[in-house]
Amino acid sequence: MNLVIFGPPGAGKGTQSNFIVKNYNLYQLSTGELLRNEIKNKTKLGIEIFSIMNSGNLVSDEIVSDLIEKFISNDTYKDRLIFDGYPRNKSQAENLNYLLKKYNQKIDLVLKLSVSLDSIKKRISGRSVCSICGKIYNEYFNPAPINAECCASKFLQKRSDDTLEIGVKRYQTYEKNIAPVIDFYKQSNLLKVVNGETSISDINSEIGALIEVVKGWL
Ligand code: ADP
């Protein structure tokens, strides 16, 4: 099974993808994470995209397409990918279908997490990630455990684009590009909208139930 999960920045895609990975043995392909790794490793590509990402805009479709094709073409990940952060516009949605077809695969489920701009602002400004295990926390809703060994405060890092200002810009970029993606997946009957404002475990359960239905068809 291949799935797409999308929603505004801070909607909880990463948190929910972690849950799906653990329970369904899928692999989370986060384009944002792949791009951040390029920046961290100071590659030629990383240097090229640094200012684009920190302005809240999208990097070019070609760059992201090359990155994801490496995974789609790799048999280790065949039919077990969660696309997190891709597609973000209509041409990426069409490209994803093209690439999957090229490697004899398809999308089986598309999850849209809906969250309001007000919640997004809090989620983004409160978010940090454990640099050791990758677990995502939020100082308002889901703080890291005190005295934890792995996720101690010294290991928690904030993304450089998780400021209120860049967060709002990322939200606007999302809103500007996503409507045709929603239509695209509605037309193919793959889209399921999940309320991203309820508790993490309630959203886990809702997504789990949707995945079980699709599994029954495969
Ligand atoms: P979020 O969705 O919370 O903004 P991501 O980690 O998914 O965070 O993405 C961070 C940044 O990486 C985006 O603002 C954008 O600049 C870049 N990016 C990620 N995925 C794509 C994509 N599919 N196409 C273009 N740019 C992307």
py3Dmol code that shows the C-alpha trace and the ligand (Angstrom):
import py3Dmol

protein = """\
ATOM      1  CA  MET A   1       0.000   0.000   0.000  1.00  0.00           C
ATOM      2  CA  ASN A   2       1.215   3.508  -0.867  1.00  0.00           C
ATOM      3  CA  LEU A   3      -0.326   6.518   0.822  1.00  0.00           C
ATOM      4  CA  VAL A   4      -0.194  10.272   0.569  1.00  0.00           C
ATOM      5  CA  ILE A   5      -0.617  12.389   3.691  1.00  0.00           C
ATOM      6  CA  PHE A   6      -1.001  16.115   3.354  1.00  0.00           C
ATOM      7  CA  GLY A   7      -2.219  19.135   5.238  1.00  0.00           C
ATOM      8  CA  PRO A   8      -0.941  22.582   6.195  1.00  0.00           C
ATOM      9  CA  PRO A   9       2.444  22.963   7.914  1.00  0.00           C
ATOM     10  CA  GLY A  10       2.195  21.764  11.498  1.00  0.00           C
ATOM     11  CA  ALA A  11      -0.941  19.704  10.752  1.00  0.00           C
ATOM     12  CA  GLY A  12       0.601  16.609  12.323  1.00  0.00           C
ATOM     13  CA  LYS A  13       1.724  14.748   9.200  1.00  0.00           C
ATOM     14  CA  GLY A  14       5.000  13.707  10.811  1.00  0.00           C
ATOM     15  CA  THR A  15       3.351  12.563  14.058  1.00  0.00           C
ATOM     16  CA  GLN A  16       0.709  10.540  12.207  1.00  0.00           C
ATOM     17  CA  SER A  17       3.241   9.135   9.745  1.00  0.00           C
ATOM     18  CA  ASN A  18       5.285   7.814  12.716  1.00  0.00           C
ATOM     19  CA  PHE A  19       2.180   5.989  13.895  1.00  0.00           C
ATOM     20  CA  ILE A  20       1.495   4.492  10.444  1.00  0.00           C
ATOM     21  CA  VAL A  21       5.137   3.432  10.030  1.00  0.00           C
ATOM     22  CA  LYS A  22       5.084   1.553  13.348  1.00  0.00           C
ATOM     23  CA  ASN A  23       1.744  -0.153  12.836  1.00  0.00           C
ATOM     24  CA  TYR A  24       1.762  -0.959   9.135  1.00  0.00           C
ATOM     25  CA  ASN A  25       5.450  -1.438   8.310  1.00  0.00           C
ATOM     26  CA  LEU A  26       5.446   1.360   5.767  1.00  0.00           C
ATOM     27  CA  TYR A  27       8.273   3.821   5.053  1.00  0.00           C
ATOM     28  CA  GLN A  28       7.826   7.578   5.579  1.00  0.00           C
ATOM     29  CA  LEU A  29       9.179   9.557   2.663  1.00  0.00           C
ATOM     30  CA  SER A  30       9.217  13.165   3.898  1.00  0.00           C
ATOM     31  CA  THR A  31      10.401  15.532   1.198  1.00  0.00           C
ATOM     32  CA  GLY A  32      10.926  18.280   3.806  1.00  0.00           C
ATOM     33  CA  GLU A  33      13.205  15.925   5.767  1.00  0.00           C
ATOM     34  CA  LEU A  34      15.157  14.912   2.652  1.00  0.00           C
ATOM     35  CA  LEU A  35      15.674  18.576   1.783  1.00  0.00           C
ATOM     36  CA  ARG A  36      16.689  19.468   5.365  1.00  0.00           C
ATOM     37  CA  ASN A  37      19.275  16.649   5.250  1.00  0.00           C
ATOM     38  CA  GLU A  38      20.790  18.178   2.126  1.00  0.00           C
ATOM     39  CA  ILE A  39      21.122  21.477   4.011  1.00  0.00           C
ATOM     40  CA  LYS A  40      22.542  19.777   7.109  1.00  0.00           C
ATOM     41  CA  ASN A  41      25.140  17.955   5.011  1.00  0.00           C
ATOM     42  CA  LYS A  42      25.982  21.185   3.156  1.00  0.00           C
ATOM     43  CA  THR A  43      25.656  19.512  -0.245  1.00  0.00           C
ATOM     44  CA  LYS A  44      25.562  21.587  -3.444  1.00  0.00           C
ATOM     45  CA  LEU A  45      21.801  21.118  -3.508  1.00  0.00           C
ATOM     46  CA  GLY A  46      21.532  22.062   0.188  1.00  0.00           C
ATOM     47  CA  ILE A  47      23.305  25.362  -0.412  1.00  0.00           C
ATOM     48  CA  GLU A  48      21.011  26.050  -3.389  1.00  0.00           C
ATOM     49  CA  ILE A  49      17.754  25.464  -1.495  1.00  0.00           C
ATOM     50  CA  PHE A  50      18.607  26.930   1.926  1.00  0.00           C
ATOM     51  CA  SER A  51      17.190  30.423   1.357  1.00  0.00           C
ATOM     52  CA  ILE A  52      14.138  29.151  -0.553  1.00  0.00           C
ATOM     53  CA  MET A  53      13.116  26.888   2.334  1.00  0.00           C
ATOM     54  CA  ASN A  54      13.719  29.579   4.927  1.00  0.00           C
ATOM     55  CA  SER A  55      11.503  31.987   3.029  1.00  0.00           C
ATOM     56  CA  GLY A  56       8.558  29.556   3.196  1.00  0.00           C
ATOM     57  CA  ASN A  57       8.459  28.979  -0.578  1.00  0.00           C
ATOM     58  CA  LEU A  58       8.588  25.713  -2.480  1.00  0.00           C
ATOM     59  CA  VAL A  59      11.789  24.407  -4.035  1.00  0.00           C
ATOM     60  CA  SER A  60      11.540  23.447  -7.706  1.00  0.00           C
ATOM     61  CA  ASP A  61       9.414  20.503  -8.807  1.00  0.00           C
ATOM     62  CA  GLU A  62      12.420  18.939 -10.619  1.00  0.00           C
ATOM     63  CA  ILE A  63      14.602  18.861  -7.507  1.00  0.00           C
ATOM     64  CA  VAL A  64      11.950  17.124  -5.412  1.00  0.00           C
ATOM     65  CA  SER A  65      10.989  14.738  -8.215  1.00  0.00           C
ATOM     66  CA  ASP A  66      14.601  13.515  -8.512  1.00  0.00           C
ATOM     67  CA  LEU A  67      14.749  12.936  -4.758  1.00  0.00           C
ATOM     68  CA  ILE A  68      11.550  10.881  -4.586  1.00  0.00           C
ATOM     69  CA  GLU A  69      12.264   8.824  -7.713  1.00  0.00           C
ATOM     70  CA  LYS A  70      15.262   7.311  -5.892  1.00  0.00           C
ATOM     71  CA  PHE A  71      12.827   5.783  -3.385  1.00  0.00           C
ATOM     72  CA  ILE A  72      10.025   4.857  -5.789  1.00  0.00           C
ATOM     73  CA  SER A  73      12.508   2.996  -7.997  1.00  0.00           C
ATOM     74  CA  ASN A  74      14.016   1.095  -5.059  1.00  0.00           C
ATOM     75  CA  ASP A  75      12.488  -2.369  -4.487  1.00  0.00           C
ATOM     76  CA  THR A  76      13.004  -2.095  -0.702  1.00  0.00           C
ATOM     77  CA  TYR A  77      10.229   0.490  -0.587  1.00  0.00           C
ATOM     78  CA  LYS A  78       7.969  -0.978  -3.262  1.00  0.00           C
ATOM     79  CA  ASP A  79       4.289  -0.520  -2.304  1.00  0.00           C
ATOM     80  CA  ARG A  80       5.155   0.643   1.203  1.00  0.00           C
ATOM     81  CA  LEU A  81       5.615   4.393   0.884  1.00  0.00           C
ATOM     82  CA  ILE A  82       3.957   7.210   2.814  1.00  0.00           C
ATOM     83  CA  PHE A  83       4.402  10.404   0.822  1.00  0.00           C
ATOM     84  CA  ASP A  84       4.641  13.154   3.436  1.00  0.00           C
ATOM     85  CA  GLY A  85       4.935  16.619   1.919  1.00  0.00           C
ATOM     86  CA  TYR A  86       4.550  15.447  -1.674  1.00  0.00           C
ATOM     87  CA  PRO A  87       2.633  16.344  -3.819  1.00  0.00           C
ATOM     88  CA  ARG A  88       2.215  20.027  -2.952  1.00  0.00           C
ATOM     89  CA  ASN A  89       0.829  21.282  -6.266  1.00  0.00           C
ATOM     90  CA  LYS A  90      -0.997  19.862  -9.280  1.00  0.00           C
ATOM     91  CA  SER A  91       2.068  19.209 -11.399  1.00  0.00           C
ATOM     92  CA  GLN A  92       3.640  17.252  -8.525  1.00  0.00           C
ATOM     93  CA  ALA A  93       0.416  15.219  -8.171  1.00  0.00           C
ATOM     94  CA  GLU A  94       0.529  14.351 -11.884  1.00  0.00           C
ATOM     95  CA  ASN A  95       4.237  13.612 -11.677  1.00  0.00           C
ATOM     96  CA  LEU A  96       3.702  11.274  -8.724  1.00  0.00           C
ATOM     97  CA  ASN A  97       1.154   9.266 -10.714  1.00  0.00           C
ATOM     98  CA  TYR A  98       3.563   9.134 -13.652  1.00  0.00           C
ATOM     99  CA  LEU A  99       6.490   7.941 -11.505  1.00  0.00           C
ATOM    100  CA  LEU A 100       4.442   5.334  -9.677  1.00  0.00           C
ATOM    101  CA  LYS A 101       3.130   3.967 -12.975  1.00  0.00           C
ATOM    102  CA  LYS A 102       6.672   3.805 -14.329  1.00  0.00           C
ATOM    103  CA  TYR A 103       7.581   1.450 -11.446  1.00  0.00           C
ATOM    104  CA  ASN A 104       4.288  -0.493 -11.493  1.00  0.00           C
ATOM    105  CA  GLN A 105       2.772   1.071  -8.424  1.00  0.00           C
ATOM    106  CA  LYS A 106      -0.133   3.337  -7.487  1.00  0.00           C
ATOM    107  CA  ILE A 107      -1.572   5.414  -4.651  1.00  0.00           C
ATOM    108  CA  ASP A 108      -4.111   3.527  -2.539  1.00  0.00           C
ATOM    109  CA  LEU A 109      -5.189   6.213  -0.060  1.00  0.00           C
ATOM    110  CA  VAL A 110      -4.844   9.982   0.317  1.00  0.00           C
ATOM    111  CA  LEU A 111      -5.251  11.501   3.779  1.00  0.00           C
ATOM    112  CA  LYS A 112      -5.857  15.208   4.232  1.00  0.00           C
ATOM    113  CA  LEU A 113      -5.379  16.539   7.767  1.00  0.00           C
ATOM    114  CA  SER A 114      -7.492  19.652   8.282  1.00  0.00           C
ATOM    115  CA  VAL A 115      -6.313  22.207  10.839  1.00  0.00           C
ATOM    116  CA  SER A 116      -7.140  25.919  11.222  1.00  0.00           C
ATOM    117  CA  LEU A 117      -4.569  28.696  10.906  1.00  0.00           C
ATOM    118  CA  ASP A 118      -4.972  29.587  14.604  1.00  0.00           C
ATOM    119  CA  SER A 119      -3.954  26.095  15.719  1.00  0.00           C
ATOM    120  CA  ILE A 120      -1.168  25.990  13.159  1.00  0.00           C
ATOM    121  CA  LYS A 121       0.416  29.103  14.670  1.00  0.00           C
ATOM    122  CA  LYS A 122       0.636  27.467  18.109  1.00  0.00           C
ATOM    123  CA  ARG A 123       1.779  24.145  16.765  1.00  0.00           C
ATOM    124  CA  ILE A 124       4.584  25.646  14.737  1.00  0.00           C
ATOM    125  CA  SER A 125       5.869  28.067  17.351  1.00  0.00           C
ATOM    126  CA  GLY A 126       5.787  25.364  20.072  1.00  0.00           C
ATOM    127  CA  ARG A 127       7.296  22.534  18.012  1.00  0.00           C
ATOM    128  CA  SER A 128      10.672  20.911  18.626  1.00  0.00           C
ATOM    129  CA  VAL A 129      12.213  17.645  17.478  1.00  0.00           C
ATOM    130  CA  CYS A 130      14.534  15.311  19.396  1.00  0.00           C
ATOM    131  CA  SER A 131      17.807  15.271  17.477  1.00  0.00           C
ATOM    132  CA  ILE A 132      18.524  11.736  18.720  1.00  0.00           C
ATOM    133  CA  CYS A 133      15.308   9.804  18.008  1.00  0.00           C
ATOM    134  CA  GLY A 134      13.329  12.219  15.797  1.00  0.00           C
ATOM    135  CA  LYS A 135      10.307  12.326  18.105  1.00  0.00           C
ATOM    136  CA  ILE A 136       8.188  15.461  17.697  1.00  0.00           C
ATOM    137  CA  TYR A 137       7.079  17.500  20.744  1.00  0.00           C
ATOM    138  CA  ASN A 138       5.125  20.668  21.382  1.00  0.00           C
ATOM    139  CA  GLU A 139       5.747  22.790  24.456  1.00  0.00           C
ATOM    140  CA  TYR A 140       2.014  23.665  24.706  1.00  0.00           C
ATOM    141  CA  PHE A 141       0.270  20.370  23.924  1.00  0.00           C
ATOM    142  CA  ASN A 142       2.761  17.539  24.102  1.00  0.00           C
ATOM    143  CA  PRO A 143       5.903  18.510  26.066  1.00  0.00           C
ATOM    144  CA  ALA A 144       8.943  16.215  26.182  1.00  0.00           C
ATOM    145  CA  PRO A 145       9.097  14.164  29.403  1.00  0.00           C
ATOM    146  CA  ILE A 146      11.170  15.759  32.172  1.00  0.00           C
ATOM    147  CA  ASN A 147      14.297  13.722  33.051  1.00  0.00           C
ATOM    148  CA  ALA A 148      14.055  11.740  29.829  1.00  0.00           C
ATOM    149  CA  GLU A 149      17.409  10.385  28.695  1.00  0.00           C
ATOM    150  CA  CYS A 150      16.927  10.521  24.958  1.00  0.00           C
ATOM    151  CA  CYS A 151      14.615  13.498  24.577  1.00  0.00           C
ATOM    152  CA  ALA A 152      16.260  15.726  27.209  1.00  0.00           C
ATOM    153  CA  SER A 153      15.920  19.442  26.522  1.00  0.00           C
ATOM    154  CA  LYS A 154      19.545  19.711  25.350  1.00  0.00           C
ATOM    155  CA  PHE A 155      18.699  17.369  22.466  1.00  0.00           C
ATOM    156  CA  LEU A 156      15.538  19.196  21.400  1.00  0.00           C
ATOM    157  CA  GLN A 157      15.930  21.297  18.296  1.00  0.00           C
ATOM    158  CA  LYS A 158      13.697  23.784  16.551  1.00  0.00           C
ATOM    159  CA  ARG A 159      13.488  23.840  12.765  1.00  0.00           C
ATOM    160  CA  SER A 160      14.817  27.107  11.396  1.00  0.00           C
ATOM    161  CA  ASP A 161      11.577  27.606   9.419  1.00  0.00           C
ATOM    162  CA  ASP A 162       9.375  27.076  12.510  1.00  0.00           C
ATOM    163  CA  THR A 163       9.040  30.759  13.365  1.00  0.00           C
ATOM    164  CA  LEU A 164       5.636  32.412  13.425  1.00  0.00           C
ATOM    165  CA  GLU A 165       6.472  34.575  10.421  1.00  0.00           C
ATOM    166  CA  ILE A 166       7.829  31.812   8.173  1.00  0.00           C
ATOM    167  CA  GLY A 167       5.099  29.464   9.436  1.00  0.00           C
ATOM    168  CA  VAL A 168       2.355  31.821   8.256  1.00  0.00           C
ATOM    169  CA  LYS A 169       4.121  32.188   4.897  1.00  0.00           C
ATOM    170  CA  ARG A 170       4.332  28.368   4.597  1.00  0.00           C
ATOM    171  CA  TYR A 171       0.607  28.180   5.366  1.00  0.00           C
ATOM    172  CA  GLN A 172      -0.143  30.729   2.620  1.00  0.00           C
ATOM    173  CA  THR A 173       2.044  28.796   0.162  1.00  0.00           C
ATOM    174  CA  TYR A 174       0.133  25.637   1.062  1.00  0.00           C
ATOM    175  CA  GLU A 175      -3.278  27.286   0.594  1.00  0.00           C
ATOM    176  CA  LYS A 176      -2.249  28.820  -2.716  1.00  0.00           C
ATOM    177  CA  ASN A 177      -1.190  25.506  -4.271  1.00  0.00           C
ATOM    178  CA  ILE A 178      -3.284  22.781  -2.698  1.00  0.00           C
ATOM    179  CA  ALA A 179      -6.823  23.267  -4.113  1.00  0.00           C
ATOM    180  CA  PRO A 180      -6.062  21.547  -7.463  1.00  0.00           C
ATOM    181  CA  VAL A 181      -4.352  18.674  -5.595  1.00  0.00           C
ATOM    182  CA  ILE A 182      -7.523  18.154  -3.540  1.00  0.00           C
ATOM    183  CA  ASP A 183      -9.642  18.126  -6.728  1.00  0.00           C
ATOM    184  CA  PHE A 184      -7.211  15.743  -8.402  1.00  0.00           C
ATOM    185  CA  TYR A 185      -7.531  13.135  -5.640  1.00  0.00           C
ATOM    186  CA  LYS A 186     -11.273  13.692  -5.201  1.00  0.00           C
ATOM    187  CA  GLN A 187     -11.743  12.789  -8.838  1.00  0.00           C
ATOM    188  CA  SER A 188      -9.944   9.495  -8.361  1.00  0.00           C
ATOM    189  CA  ASN A 189     -11.972   8.766  -5.200  1.00  0.00           C
ATOM    190  CA  LEU A 190      -8.877   8.368  -3.063  1.00  0.00           C
ATOM    191  CA  LEU A 191      -9.290  11.355  -0.745  1.00  0.00           C
ATOM    192  CA  LYS A 192     -10.245  11.015   2.927  1.00  0.00           C
ATOM    193  CA  VAL A 193     -10.423  14.148   5.062  1.00  0.00           C
ATOM    194  CA  VAL A 194      -9.438  13.724   8.717  1.00  0.00           C
ATOM    195  CA  ASN A 195     -10.056  16.356  11.389  1.00  0.00           C
ATOM    196  CA  GLY A 196      -6.548  17.195  12.592  1.00  0.00           C
ATOM    197  CA  GLU A 197      -7.778  19.214  15.587  1.00  0.00           C
ATOM    198  CA  THR A 198      -8.706  16.253  17.834  1.00  0.00           C
ATOM    199  CA  SER A 199      -6.242  14.356  20.064  1.00  0.00           C
ATOM    200  CA  ILE A 200      -3.233  12.552  18.562  1.00  0.00           C
ATOM    201  CA  SER A 201      -4.613   9.158  19.610  1.00  0.00           C
ATOM    202  CA  ASP A 202      -8.105   9.889  18.208  1.00  0.00           C
ATOM    203  CA  ILE A 203      -6.519  10.817  14.895  1.00  0.00           C
ATOM    204  CA  ASN A 204      -4.372   7.644  15.075  1.00  0.00           C
ATOM    205  CA  SER A 205      -7.570   5.587  15.464  1.00  0.00           C
ATOM    206  CA  GLU A 206      -9.368   7.330  12.619  1.00  0.00           C
ATOM    207  CA  ILE A 207      -6.446   6.876  10.262  1.00  0.00           C
ATOM    208  CA  GLY A 208      -5.978   3.269  11.395  1.00  0.00           C
ATOM    209  CA  ALA A 209      -9.610   2.506  10.545  1.00  0.00           C
ATOM    210  CA  LEU A 210      -9.261   4.063   7.071  1.00  0.00           C
ATOM    211  CA  ILE A 211      -6.106   2.046   6.382  1.00  0.00           C
ATOM    212  CA  GLU A 212      -7.799  -1.183   7.483  1.00  0.00           C
ATOM    213  CA  VAL A 213     -10.591  -0.597   4.958  1.00  0.00           C
ATOM    214  CA  VAL A 214      -8.122  -0.051   2.132  1.00  0.00           C
ATOM    215  CA  LYS A 215      -6.078  -3.098   3.198  1.00  0.00           C
ATOM    216  CA  GLY A 216      -9.224  -5.174   2.835  1.00  0.00           C
ATOM    217  CA  TRP A 217      -9.464  -4.175  -0.836  1.00  0.00           C
ATOM    218  CA  LEU A 218      -5.839  -4.970  -1.754  1.00  0.00           C
TER     219      LEU A 218
END
"""
ligand_1 = """\
27
ADP
P 5.737 21.738 6.397
O 4.777 20.999 5.541
O 5.439 21.594 7.855
O 5.923 23.170 5.960
P 7.951 20.163 5.398
O 9.024 19.582 6.242
O 7.061 19.212 4.699
O 7.161 21.129 6.353
O 8.593 21.146 4.289
C 9.490 22.177 4.637
C 9.887 22.974 3.384
O 10.528 22.101 2.425
C 8.729 23.603 2.593
O 8.352 24.859 3.117
C 9.366 23.712 1.187
O 10.241 24.815 1.081
C 10.213 22.452 1.079
N 9.465 21.331 0.463
C 9.064 20.187 1.094
N 8.393 19.387 0.245
C 8.357 20.044 -0.951
C 7.777 19.762 -2.224
N 7.074 18.634 -2.440
N 7.937 20.652 -3.221
C 8.613 21.788 -3.035
N 9.175 22.140 -1.856
C 9.047 21.285 -0.807
"""
view = py3Dmol.view(width=600, height=400)
view.addModel(protein, "pdb")
view.setStyle({"model": 0}, {"cartoon": {"style": "trace"}})
view.addModel(ligand_1, "xyz")
view.setStyle({"model": 1}, {"stick": {}})
view.zoomTo()
view.show()
